[in-house]
């Protein structure tokens, strides 16, 4: 199959988002104020009467949008006129949109593991460090190997990339992203979203097509090993233009950290990359294709 068969039409679901800090702030207010209903992206004028949010002819009792846990996000889904927490429990795992602050980009948590750094930073700032490490600039063509909530792809376009290919294997992650206000930018015409396995789809991508690659895989485990393999790195090398930059996020592995990092570096070099350095802010290797 051609890569077009794997393209995913990303359609943001419209609505209003409620976090515990927001609900706590609104309780007891009487009157009209400006506040955020999309976790900090914009401000909306709302009126509150008897602990009920009033938006034109829409009335939302605060008791119905109170998150059941401190870090959960409650969504008022305009399309279905339903209220629910942005989470999914499936045979493949437990997924939830995790609030990290009143007006901070949320992260996604899968089986208790959050997919962005949040200690001393926040998911959006974490993303921007990776964008800077990859030196994303005007007219870049970017490959983002692991979409997640789409922050890398969205920020790449904000920094001037004219085209971004982003790949996500898990449909549950895409479902969460469609109900995350900070992921709305994935619907940009400059971004092509693919629902596929990166290790398989990359084989179908053309030689020397991308000027930048951001490889931000889940932490290293047996189940994610292919994303850290020499075979995959060889494919990334093939699709990157000469002079192009690869940023490979590794984090700080807690178990066997030094050996994991050494293995990543060694395999990148075997694939043909020249590893420039380990970026301590972005927590990953910066490498270039010189030949």
Helices and strands as residue ranges (DSSP letters): G 3-6, E 15-18, H 20-26, E 31-35, E 44-49, E 52-55, E 58-61, G 62-64, E 74-77, E 82-85, E 87-90, E 93-98, E 107-110, E 113-114, H 123-133, E 141-144, H 151-158, E 163-168, H 171-177, G 181-187, E 191-195, H 198-201, G 202-204, E 210-215, G 222-228, H 230-239, E 240-249, H 257-271, E 274-279, E 284-288
